[in-house]
Amino acid sequence: MPLLTSKANPRFRALQAHLKAGGLRREATLLLGEKLIEAWAEARQTTAGKRPPTSALAET
């Protein structure tokens, strides 16, 4: 499977175009790449982040 960078990924381009169209009305920030990994790692350090996902609870 070839590795696609975010700029080469057609889904990313479509999402980026959609977000740019929102302009100043944007209400959320989309984290990608390194920023997403950093945010995920920080969230895992919280009490809520240490809980198992609800799907894991349903399997037991």
N, CA, C, O and CB atoms as a CASP TS submission, in Angstrom:
PFRMAT TS
TARGET T0000
AUTHOR 0000-0000-0000
METHOD Language model
MODEL 1
PARENT N/A
ATOM      1  N   MET     1       0.849  -1.169   0.000  1.00  0.00           N
ATOM      2  CA  MET     1       0.000   0.000   0.000  1.00  0.00           C
ATOM      3  C   MET     1       0.896   1.234   0.000  1.00  0.00           C
ATOM      4  O   MET     1       1.774   1.362   0.853  1.00  0.00           O
ATOM      5  CB  MET     1      -0.967  -0.003   1.221  1.00  0.00           C
ATOM      6  N   PRO     2       0.681   2.137  -0.946  1.00  0.00           N
ATOM      7  CA  PRO     2       1.517   3.341  -0.984  1.00  0.00           C
ATOM      8  C   PRO     2       1.169   4.285   0.168  1.00  0.00           C
ATOM      9  O   PRO     2       0.021   4.373   0.604  1.00  0.00           O
ATOM     10  CB  PRO     2       1.350   4.069  -2.331  1.00  0.00           C
ATOM     11  N   LEU     3       2.175   4.971   0.634  1.00  0.00           N
ATOM     12  CA  LEU     3       1.989   5.941   1.709  1.00  0.00           C
ATOM     13  C   LEU     3       1.582   7.277   1.098  1.00  0.00           C
ATOM     14  O   LEU     3       2.286   7.816   0.244  1.00  0.00           O
ATOM     15  CB  LEU     3       3.284   6.091   2.564  1.00  0.00           C
ATOM     16  N   LEU     4       0.457   7.802   1.533  1.00  0.00           N
ATOM     17  CA  LEU     4      -0.013   9.090   1.036  1.00  0.00           C
ATOM     18  C   LEU     4       0.182  10.146   2.106  1.00  0.00           C
ATOM     19  O   LEU     4      -0.231   9.963   3.251  1.00  0.00           O
ATOM     20  CB  LEU     4      -1.494   9.015   0.610  1.00  0.00           C
ATOM     21  N   THR     5       0.801  11.234   1.739  1.00  0.00           N
ATOM     22  CA  THR     5       0.872  12.350   2.671  1.00  0.00           C
ATOM     23  C   THR     5      -0.490  13.027   2.671  1.00  0.00           C
ATOM     24  O   THR     5      -1.297  12.819   1.765  1.00  0.00           O
ATOM     25  CB  THR     5       2.017  13.357   2.287  1.00  0.00           C
ATOM     26  N   SER     6      -0.735  13.826   3.677  1.00  0.00           N
ATOM     27  CA  SER     6      -2.051  14.448   3.771  1.00  0.00           C
ATOM     28  C   SER     6      -2.375  15.303   2.546  1.00  0.00           C
ATOM     29  O   SER     6      -3.525  15.339   2.107  1.00  0.00           O
ATOM     30  CB  SER     6      -2.132  15.297   5.025  1.00  0.00           C
ATOM     31  N   LYS     7      -1.383  15.984   1.994  1.00  0.00           N
ATOM     32  CA  LYS     7      -1.649  16.843   0.840  1.00  0.00           C
ATOM     33  C   LYS     7      -1.933  16.041  -0.423  1.00  0.00           C
ATOM     34  O   LYS     7      -2.574  16.550  -1.342  1.00  0.00           O
ATOM     35  CB  LYS     7      -0.476  17.769   0.601  1.00  0.00           C
ATOM     36  N   ALA     8      -1.468  14.793  -0.484  1.00  0.00           N
ATOM     37  CA  ALA     8      -1.705  13.961  -1.656  1.00  0.00           C
ATOM     38  C   ALA     8      -3.003  13.167  -1.527  1.00  0.00           C
ATOM     39  O   ALA     8      -3.465  12.575  -2.503  1.00  0.00           O
ATOM     40  CB  ALA     8      -0.533  13.014  -1.873  1.00  0.00           C
ATOM     41  N   ASN     9      -3.584  13.151  -0.349  1.00  0.00           N
ATOM     42  CA  ASN     9      -4.783  12.364  -0.084  1.00  0.00           C
ATOM     43  C   ASN     9      -6.019  13.128  -0.567  1.00  0.00           C
ATOM     44  O   ASN     9      -6.293  14.223  -0.076  1.00  0.00           O
ATOM     45  CB  ASN     9      -4.898  12.033   1.429  1.00  0.00           C
ATOM     46  N   PRO    10      -6.770  12.566  -1.521  1.00  0.00           N
ATOM     47  CA  PRO    10      -7.948  13.272  -2.035  1.00  0.00           C
ATOM     48  C   PRO    10      -9.008  13.529  -0.958  1.00  0.00           C
ATOM     49  O   PRO    10      -9.693  14.551  -1.001  1.00  0.00           O
ATOM     50  CB  PRO    10      -8.564  12.476  -3.168  1.00  0.00           C
ATOM     51  N   ARG    11      -9.146  12.630  -0.012  1.00  0.00           N
ATOM     52  CA  ARG    11     -10.122  12.851   1.068  1.00  0.00           C
ATOM     53  C   ARG    11      -9.705  14.046   1.920  1.00  0.00           C
ATOM     54  O   ARG    11     -10.543  14.852   2.324  1.00  0.00           O
ATOM     55  CB  ARG    11     -10.258  11.584   1.954  1.00  0.00           C
ATOM     56  N   PHE    12      -8.414  14.153   2.186  1.00  0.00           N
ATOM     57  CA  PHE    12      -7.917  15.292   2.955  1.00  0.00           C
ATOM     58  C   PHE    12      -8.167  16.591   2.200  1.00  0.00           C
ATOM     59  O   PHE    12      -8.596  17.585   2.787  1.00  0.00           O
ATOM     60  CB  PHE    12      -6.416  15.129   3.258  1.00  0.00           C
ATOM     61  N   ARG    13      -7.898  16.580   0.898  1.00  0.00           N
ATOM     62  CA  ARG    13      -8.105  17.794   0.102  1.00  0.00           C
ATOM     63  C   ARG    13      -9.569  18.223   0.132  1.00  0.00           C
ATOM     64  O   ARG    13      -9.869  19.411   0.257  1.00  0.00           O
ATOM     65  CB  ARG    13      -7.652  17.570  -1.351  1.00  0.00           C
ATOM     66  N   ALA    14     -10.475  17.262   0.019  1.00  0.00           N
ATOM     67  CA  ALA    14     -11.905  17.590   0.052  1.00  0.00           C
ATOM     68  C   ALA    14     -12.297  18.148   1.417  1.00  0.00           C
ATOM     69  O   ALA    14     -13.039  19.127   1.501  1.00  0.00           O
ATOM     70  CB  ALA    14     -12.756  16.345  -0.276  1.00  0.00           C
ATOM     71  N   LEU    15     -11.799  17.530   2.481  1.00  0.00           N
ATOM     72  CA  LEU    15     -12.091  18.006   3.831  1.00  0.00           C
ATOM     73  C   LEU    15     -11.505  19.395   4.047  1.00  0.00           C
ATOM     74  O   LEU    15     -12.157  20.264   4.626  1.00  0.00           O
ATOM     75  CB  LEU    15     -11.541  17.027   4.880  1.00  0.00           C
ATOM     76  N   GLN    16     -10.287  19.605   3.588  1.00  0.00           N
ATOM     77  CA  GLN    16      -9.639  20.905   3.734  1.00  0.00           C
ATOM     78  C   GLN    16     -10.425  21.989   2.988  1.00  0.00           C
ATOM     79  O   GLN    16     -10.609  23.088   3.510  1.00  0.00           O
ATOM     80  CB  GLN    16      -8.189  20.841   3.215  1.00  0.00           C
ATOM     81  N   ALA    17     -10.881  21.688   1.790  1.00  0.00           N
ATOM     82  CA  ALA    17     -11.661  22.656   1.015  1.00  0.00           C
ATOM     83  C   ALA    17     -12.967  22.981   1.728  1.00  0.00           C
ATOM     84  O   ALA    17     -13.399  24.134   1.751  1.00  0.00           O
ATOM     85  CB  ALA    17     -11.946  22.117  -0.399  1.00  0.00           C
ATOM     86  N   HIS    18     -13.594  21.962   2.307  1.00  0.00           N
ATOM     87  CA  HIS    18     -14.843  22.166   3.047  1.00  0.00           C
ATOM     88  C   HIS    18     -14.609  23.055   4.260  1.00  0.00           C
ATOM     89  O   HIS    18     -15.409  23.946   4.544  1.00  0.00           O
ATOM     90  CB  HIS    18     -15.440  20.818   3.485  1.00  0.00           C
ATOM     91  N   LEU    19     -13.516  22.814   4.975  1.00  0.00           N
ATOM     92  CA  LEU    19     -13.222  23.616   6.162  1.00  0.00           C
ATOM     93  C   LEU    19     -12.864  25.052   5.793  1.00  0.00           C
ATOM     94  O   LEU    19     -13.261  25.989   6.486  1.00  0.00           O
ATOM     95  CB  LEU    19     -12.083  22.984   6.957  1.00  0.00           C
ATOM     96  N   LYS    20     -12.121  25.227   4.714  1.00  0.00           N
ATOM     97  CA  LYS    20     -11.753  26.580   4.279  1.00  0.00           C
ATOM     98  C   LYS    20     -12.991  27.381   3.895  1.00  0.00           C
ATOM     99  O   LYS    20     -13.043  28.593   4.101  1.00  0.00           O
ATOM    100  CB  LYS    20     -10.776  26.520   3.092  1.00  0.00           C
ATOM    101  N   ALA    21     -13.978  26.704   3.342  1.00  0.00           N
ATOM    102  CA  ALA    21     -15.204  27.392   2.935  1.00  0.00           C
ATOM    103  C   ALA    21     -15.943  27.960   4.141  1.00  0.00           C
ATOM    104  O   ALA    21     -16.696  28.924   4.005  1.00  0.00           O
ATOM    105  CB  ALA    21     -16.119  26.438   2.162  1.00  0.00           C
ATOM    106  N   GLY    22     -15.737  27.371   5.321  1.00  0.00           N
ATOM    107  CA  GLY    22     -16.401  27.849   6.528  1.00  0.00           C
ATOM    108  C   GLY    22     -15.887  29.187   7.001  1.00  0.00           C
ATOM    109  O   GLY    22     -16.618  29.941   7.644  1.00  0.00           O
ATOM    110  N   GLY    23     -14.650  29.493   6.695  1.00  0.00           N
ATOM    111  CA  GLY    23     -14.058  30.775   7.062  1.00  0.00           C
ATOM    112  C   GLY    23     -14.178  31.086   8.541  1.00  0.00           C
ATOM    113  O   GLY    23     -13.853  30.253   9.388  1.00  0.00           O
ATOM    114  N   LEU    24     -14.647  32.287   8.849  1.00  0.00           N
ATOM    115  CA  LEU    24     -14.737  32.743  10.231  1.00  0.00           C
ATOM    116  C   LEU    24     -15.830  32.033  11.022  1.00  0.00           C
ATOM    117  O   LEU    24     -15.869  32.141  12.248  1.00  0.00           O
ATOM    118  CB  LEU    24     -14.978  34.225  10.261  1.00  0.00           C
ATOM    119  N   ARG    25     -16.704  31.322  10.354  1.00  0.00           N
ATOM    120  CA  ARG    25     -17.780  30.608  11.045  1.00  0.00           C
ATOM    121  C   ARG    25     -17.285  29.329  11.707  1.00  0.00           C
ATOM    122  O   ARG    25     -18.039  28.671  12.424  1.00  0.00           O
ATOM    123  CB  ARG    25     -18.898  30.279  10.072  1.00  0.00           C
ATOM    124  N   ARG    26     -16.054  28.978  11.480  1.00  0.00           N
ATOM    125  CA  ARG    26     -15.523  27.723  12.021  1.00  0.00           C
ATOM    126  C   ARG    26     -15.706  27.682  13.534  1.00  0.00           C
ATOM    127  O   ARG    26     -15.385  28.643  14.233  1.00  0.00           O
ATOM    128  CB  ARG    26     -14.030  27.559  11.657  1.00  0.00           C
ATOM    129  N   GLU    27     -16.219  26.570  14.031  1.00  0.00           N
ATOM    130  CA  GLU    27     -16.474  26.406  15.455  1.00  0.00           C
ATOM    131  C   GLU    27     -15.565  25.368  16.095  1.00  0.00           C
ATOM    132  O   GLU    27     -15.584  25.197  17.314  1.00  0.00           O
ATOM    133  CB  GLU    27     -17.910  26.026  15.676  1.00  0.00           C
ATOM    134  N   ALA    28     -14.778  24.679  15.295  1.00  0.00           N
ATOM    135  CA  ALA    28     -13.905  23.632  15.823  1.00  0.00           C
ATOM    136  C   ALA    28     -12.602  23.637  15.039  1.00  0.00           C
ATOM    137  O   ALA    28     -12.520  24.195  13.945  1.00  0.00           O
ATOM    138  CB  ALA    28     -14.591  22.235  15.749  1.00  0.00           C
ATOM    139  N   THR    29     -11.590  23.011  15.612  1.00  0.00           N
ATOM    140  CA  THR    29     -10.299  22.893  14.958  1.00  0.00           C
ATOM    141  C   THR    29     -10.030  21.422  14.689  1.00  0.00           C
ATOM    142  O   THR    29     -10.201  20.585  15.575  1.00  0.00           O
ATOM    143  CB  THR    29      -9.169  23.521  15.820  1.00  0.00           C
ATOM    144  N   LEU    30      -9.620  21.111  13.503  1.00  0.00           N
ATOM    145  CA  LEU    30      -9.294  19.745  13.128  1.00  0.00           C
ATOM    146  C   LEU    30      -7.806  19.532  13.340  1.00  0.00           C
ATOM    147  O   LEU    30      -6.984  20.208  12.722  1.00  0.00           O
ATOM    148  CB  LEU    30      -9.697  19.451  11.657  1.00  0.00           C
ATOM    149  N   LEU    31      -7.460  18.601  14.206  1.00  0.00           N
ATOM    150  CA  LEU    31      -6.056  18.303  14.468  1.00  0.00           C
ATOM    151  C   LEU    31      -5.615  17.162  13.570  1.00  0.00           C
ATOM    152  O   LEU    31      -6.297  16.142  13.468  1.00  0.00           O
ATOM    153  CB  LEU    31      -5.827  17.950  15.960  1.00  0.00           C
ATOM    154  N   LEU    32      -4.475  17.336  12.921  1.00  0.00           N
ATOM    155  CA  LEU    32      -3.929  16.310  12.041  1.00  0.00           C
ATOM    156  C   LEU    32      -2.463  16.088  12.356  1.00  0.00           C
ATOM    157  O   LEU    32      -1.792  16.970  12.892  1.00  0.00           O
ATOM    158  CB  LEU    32      -4.110  16.699  10.564  1.00  0.00           C
ATOM    159  N   GLY    33      -1.979  14.926  12.027  1.00  0.00           N
ATOM    160  CA  GLY    33      -0.554  14.631  12.139  1.00  0.00           C
ATOM    161  C   GLY    33      -0.023  14.735  13.548  1.00  0.00           C
ATOM    162  O   GLY    33      -0.596  14.183  14.488  1.00  0.00           O
ATOM    163  N   GLU    34       1.081  15.450  13.684  1.00  0.00           N
ATOM    164  CA  GLU    34       1.790  15.547  14.958  1.00  0.00           C
ATOM    165  C   GLU    34       0.917  16.169  16.048  1.00  0.00           C
ATOM    166  O   GLU    34       0.952  15.727  17.196  1.00  0.00           O
ATOM    167  CB  GLU    34       3.064  16.364  14.787  1.00  0.00           C
ATOM    168  N   LYS    35       0.140  17.185  15.698  1.00  0.00           N
ATOM    169  CA  LYS    35      -0.737  17.840  16.686  1.00  0.00           C
ATOM    170  C   LYS    35      -1.794  16.869  17.197  1.00  0.00           C
ATOM    171  O   LYS    35      -2.124  16.880  18.383  1.00  0.00           O
ATOM    172  CB  LYS    35      -1.418  19.086  16.071  1.00  0.00           C
ATOM    173  N   LEU    36      -2.327  16.032  16.315  1.00  0.00           N
ATOM    174  CA  LEU    36      -3.325  15.043  16.711  1.00  0.00           C
ATOM    175  C   LEU    36      -2.713  14.033  17.668  1.00  0.00           C
ATOM    176  O   LEU    36      -3.332  13.681  18.672  1.00  0.00           O
ATOM    177  CB  LEU    36      -3.904  14.329  15.479  1.00  0.00           C
ATOM    178  N   ILE    37      -1.518  13.568  17.374  1.00  0.00           N
ATOM    179  CA  ILE    37      -0.836  12.596  18.229  1.00  0.00           C
ATOM    180  C   ILE    37      -0.542  13.205  19.596  1.00  0.00           C
ATOM    181  O   ILE    37      -0.714  12.542  20.619  1.00  0.00           O
ATOM    182  CB  ILE    37       0.470  12.110  17.567  1.00  0.00           C
ATOM    183  N   GLU    38      -0.100  14.463  19.624  1.00  0.00           N
ATOM    184  CA  GLU    38       0.177  15.132  20.897  1.00  0.00           C
ATOM    185  C   GLU    38      -1.096  15.275  21.727  1.00  0.00           C
ATOM    186  O   GLU    38      -1.086  15.013  22.930  1.00  0.00           O
ATOM    187  CB  GLU    38       0.806  16.514  20.653  1.00  0.00           C
ATOM    188  N   ALA    39      -2.189  15.690  21.090  1.00  0.00           N
ATOM    189  CA  ALA    39      -3.456  15.858  21.810  1.00  0.00           C
ATOM    190  C   ALA    39      -3.953  14.520  22.337  1.00  0.00           C
ATOM    191  O   ALA    39      -4.464  14.447  23.454  1.00  0.00           O
ATOM    192  CB  ALA    39      -4.520  16.497  20.896  1.00  0.00           C
ATOM    193  N   TRP    40      -3.810  13.463  21.548  1.00  0.00           N
ATOM    194  CA  TRP    40      -4.242  12.133  21.975  1.00  0.00           C
ATOM    195  C   TRP    40      -3.423  11.679  23.181  1.00  0.00           C
ATOM    196  O   TRP    40      -3.974  11.144  24.143  1.00  0.00           O
ATOM    197  CB  TRP    40      -4.109  11.116  20.817  1.00  0.00           C
ATOM    198  N   ALA    41      -2.115  11.891  23.130  1.00  0.00           N
ATOM    199  CA  ALA    41      -1.247  11.484  24.239  1.00  0.00           C
ATOM    200  C   ALA    41      -1.599  12.252  25.510  1.00  0.00           C
ATOM    201  O   ALA    41      -1.616  11.672  26.596  1.00  0.00           O
ATOM    202  CB  ALA    41       0.234  11.710  23.876  1.00  0.00           C
ATOM    203  N   GLU    42      -1.880  13.548  25.387  1.00  0.00           N
ATOM    204  CA  GLU    42      -2.264  14.343  26.554  1.00  0.00           C
ATOM    205  C   GLU    42      -3.594  13.861  27.125  1.00  0.00           C
ATOM    206  O   GLU    42      -3.755  13.788  28.344  1.00  0.00           O
ATOM    207  CB  GLU    42      -2.354  15.831  26.184  1.00  0.00           C
ATOM    208  N   ALA    43      -4.537  13.537  26.264  1.00  0.00           N
ATOM    209  CA  ALA    43      -5.850  13.078  26.723  1.00  0.00           C
ATOM    210  C   ALA    43      -5.743  11.736  27.435  1.00  0.00           C
ATOM    211  O   ALA    43      -6.502  11.471  28.367  1.00  0.00           O
ATOM    212  CB  ALA    43      -6.822  12.969  25.543  1.00  0.00           C
ATOM    213  N   ARG    44      -4.819  10.895  27.012  1.00  0.00           N
ATOM    214  CA  ARG    44      -4.652   9.579  27.641  1.00  0.00           C
ATOM    215  C   ARG    44      -4.147   9.700  29.075  1.00  0.00           C
ATOM    216  O   ARG    44      -4.272   8.752  29.850  1.00  0.00           O
ATOM    217  CB  ARG    44      -3.686   8.719  26.824  1.00  0.00           C
ATOM    218  N   GLN    45      -3.579  10.851  29.444  1.00  0.00           N
ATOM    219  CA  GLN    45      -3.060  11.052  30.793  1.00  0.00           C
ATOM    220  C   GLN    45      -4.160  11.433  31.779  1.00  0.00           C
ATOM    221  O   GLN    45      -3.932  11.405  32.989  1.00  0.00           O
ATOM    222  CB  GLN    45      -1.986  12.124  30.783  1.00  0.00           C
ATOM    223  N   THR    46      -5.344  11.788  31.291  1.00  0.00           N
ATOM    224  CA  THR    46      -6.440  12.177  32.176  1.00  0.00           C
ATOM    225  C   THR    46      -7.145  10.936  32.702  1.00  0.00           C
ATOM    226  O   THR    46      -6.973   9.839  32.169  1.00  0.00           O
ATOM    227  CB  THR    46      -7.440  13.098  31.442  1.00  0.00           C
ATOM    228  N   THR    47      -7.934  11.115  33.744  1.00  0.00           N
ATOM    229  CA  THR    47      -8.690   9.996  34.316  1.00  0.00           C
ATOM    230  C   THR    47      -9.633   9.405  33.279  1.00  0.00           C
ATOM    231  O   THR    47      -9.723   8.185  33.139  1.00  0.00           O
ATOM    232  CB  THR    47      -9.483  10.452  35.555  1.00  0.00           C
ATOM    233  N   ALA    48     -10.332  10.265  32.555  1.00  0.00           N
ATOM    234  CA  ALA    48     -11.255   9.780  31.529  1.00  0.00           C
ATOM    235  C   ALA    48     -10.506   9.066  30.408  1.00  0.00           C
ATOM    236  O   ALA    48     -11.006   8.088  29.852  1.00  0.00           O
ATOM    237  CB  ALA    48     -12.075  10.941  30.955  1.00  0.00           C
ATOM    238  N   GLY    49      -9.325   9.541  30.078  1.00  0.00           N
ATOM    239  CA  GLY    49      -8.543   8.926  29.012  1.00  0.00           C
ATOM    240  C   GLY    49      -8.007   7.557  29.375  1.00  0.00           C
ATOM    241  O   GLY    49      -7.679   6.762  28.494  1.00  0.00           O
ATOM    242  N   LYS    50      -7.915   7.276  30.663  1.00  0.00           N
ATOM    243  CA  LYS    50      -7.402   5.978  31.107  1.00  0.00           C
ATOM    244  C   LYS    50      -8.486   4.909  31.153  1.00  0.00           C
ATOM    245  O   LYS    50      -8.180   3.722  31.268  1.00  0.00           O
ATOM    246  CB  LYS    50      -6.767   6.113  32.476  1.00  0.00           C
ATOM    247  N   ARG    51      -9.755   5.320  31.062  1.00  0.00           N
ATOM    248  CA  ARG    51     -10.850   4.343  31.054  1.00  0.00           C
ATOM    249  C   ARG    51     -10.860   3.579  29.739  1.00  0.00           C
ATOM    250  O   ARG    51     -10.484   4.128  28.704  1.00  0.00           O
ATOM    251  CB  ARG    51     -12.211   5.042  31.278  1.00  0.00           C
ATOM    252  N   PRO    52     -11.286   2.316  29.764  1.00  0.00           N
ATOM    253  CA  PRO    52     -11.382   1.573  28.501  1.00  0.00           C
ATOM    254  C   PRO    52     -12.521   2.134  27.659  1.00  0.00           C
ATOM    255  O   PRO    52     -13.484   2.673  28.206  1.00  0.00           O
ATOM    256  CB  PRO    52     -11.599   0.057  28.764  1.00  0.00           C
ATOM    257  N   PRO    53     -12.425   2.017  26.347  1.00  0.00           N
ATOM    258  CA  PRO    53     -13.518   2.491  25.497  1.00  0.00           C
ATOM    259  C   PRO    53     -14.798   1.720  25.795  1.00  0.00           C
ATOM    260  O   PRO    53     -14.738   0.571  26.232  1.00  0.00           O
ATOM    261  CB  PRO    53     -13.148   2.354  24.009  1.00  0.00           C
ATOM    262  N   THR    54     -15.940   2.327  25.567  1.00  0.00           N
ATOM    263  CA  THR    54     -17.211   1.669  25.870  1.00  0.00           C
ATOM    264  C   THR    54     -17.391   0.408  25.045  1.00  0.00           C
ATOM    265  O   THR    54     -18.051  -0.526  25.499  1.00  0.00           O
ATOM    266  CB  THR    54     -18.374   2.619  25.624  1.00  0.00           C
ATOM    267  N   SER    55     -16.826   0.353  23.848  1.00  0.00           N
ATOM    268  CA  SER    55     -16.940  -0.857  23.033  1.00  0.00           C
ATOM    269  C   SER    55     -16.214  -2.020  23.705  1.00  0.00           C
ATOM    270  O   SER    55     -16.640  -3.168  23.575  1.00  0.00           O
ATOM    271  CB  SER    55     -16.372  -0.616  21.619  1.00  0.00           C
ATOM    272  N   ALA    56     -15.128  -1.741  24.418  1.00  0.00           N
ATOM    273  CA  ALA    56     -14.403  -2.794  25.127  1.00  0.00           C
ATOM    274  C   ALA    56     -15.231  -3.303  26.302  1.00  0.00           C
ATOM    275  O   ALA    56     -15.178  -4.487  26.632  1.00  0.00           O
ATOM    276  CB  ALA    56     -13.033  -2.279  25.618  1.00  0.00           C
ATOM    277  N   LEU    57     -15.991  -2.420  26.930  1.00  0.00           N
ATOM    278  CA  LEU    57     -16.839  -2.828  28.048  1.00  0.00           C
ATOM    279  C   LEU    57     -17.970  -3.730  27.576  1.00  0.00           C
ATOM    280  O   LEU    57     -18.362  -4.652  28.292  1.00  0.00           O
ATOM    281  CB  LEU    57     -17.408  -1.602  28.761  1.00  0.00           C
ATOM    282  N   ALA    58     -18.493  -3.481  26.394  1.00  0.00           N
ATOM    283  CA  ALA    58     -19.599  -4.267  25.866  1.00  0.00           C
ATOM    284  C   ALA    58     -19.169  -5.692  25.541  1.00  0.00           C
ATOM    285  O   ALA    58     -19.992  -6.607  25.571  1.00  0.00           O
ATOM    286  CB  ALA    58     -20.170  -3.601  24.626  1.00  0.00           C
ATOM    287  N   GLU    59     -17.896  -5.889  25.232  1.00  0.00           N
ATOM    288  CA  GLU    59     -17.406  -7.213  24.849  1.00  0.00           C
ATOM    289  C   GLU    59     -17.205  -8.128  26.044  1.00  0.00           C
ATOM    290  O   GLU    59     -17.137  -9.346  25.875  1.00  0.00           O
ATOM    291  CB  GLU    59     -16.111  -7.085  24.090  1.00  0.00           C
ATOM    292  N   THR    60     -17.106  -7.573  27.257  1.00  0.00           N
ATOM    293  CA  THR    60     -16.839  -8.409  28.429  1.00  0.00           C
ATOM    294  C   THR    60     -18.090  -8.958  29.030  1.00  0.00           C
ATOM    295  O   THR    60     -18.031  -9.681  30.024  1.00  0.00           O
ATOM    296  CB  THR    60     -16.093  -7.639  29.464  1.00  0.00           C
TER
END
